Amino acid sequence: MVVGAAGGIGRALIARLQADPRFGHTAALSRHRPESWPENAACSWRPVDILDDASLAGAAEHAGRHGPVTRIIVATGLLHAHGLAPEKSLSALDEAQMARVIAVNAIGPALVAKHFLPLTPRDQPGLFAALSARVGSIGDNRLGGWFSYRASKAALNQLIHTAAIEHRRTHPLGVCVALHPGTVETPLSVPFTATIPKSRLFDPSVAARHLLSVMDTLGPENTGGFFAWDGAVVPW
């Protein structure tokens, strides 16, 4: 299951999961139907708003009818939008914009975990991963700026870590992690990639391959962790 399936990374994840014979069915959730959506028996789409508790409850109830969900990926995020941009200094902070970024990047994924973590299997491995960002690392923050985005991803990391502690009590084989996908050429990051070397920019399909490869290496001993696209541990 991919939440945020209409985004660049989300669409790429869906494509790769569909092609993976280990998964009998792939579910896509997003506010809008992904472009060129190939509706078929092996893949379904359902509209959902991660900031609407009732929307998520309905989607989870629907998903639960089909049995356990072995892999859940939250690929949503907000960095910029019309009238909203990463702050370069404290003087640029705006209460409403900060609240919006934190809602989308932290509260939304936490609500997804609330409704969908219980759908993962208790007696076999299951994984819940939310896409975070290295700029959410407090220990790795050397440049400053981007207050709302940094704070929202730091909050997401704490929420995922805390959820993992609770989840482990009932799902001992489960994994709940935050993942940094690297800098990916999607609408979210494109305005900020001009100075980044091409070798450090990933196509969404490549980013999806990296992320799924990392997920395949994670076991219960890794739950609650924060990992980069190459499997390296990211400092909190």
Buried (B, 14 or more C-beta within 10 A) or exposed (E): BBBBBBBBBBBBBBBBBBEEEEBEBBBBBBBEBBEEBEEEEEBBBBEBBBBBEEBBBBBBEBBBEEEBBBBBBBBBBBBBEEEBBBBEEEEEEEEEBBEBBBBBBBBBBBBBBBBBBBBBBEEEBBBBBBBBBBBBBEEEBEEEBBBBBBBBBBBBBBBBBBBBEEBBEEBEBBBBBBBBBBBBBBEBBBEBBEEEEEEEBBEBBBBBBBBBEBBEEBEBEBBBBBBBBEBEEBEB
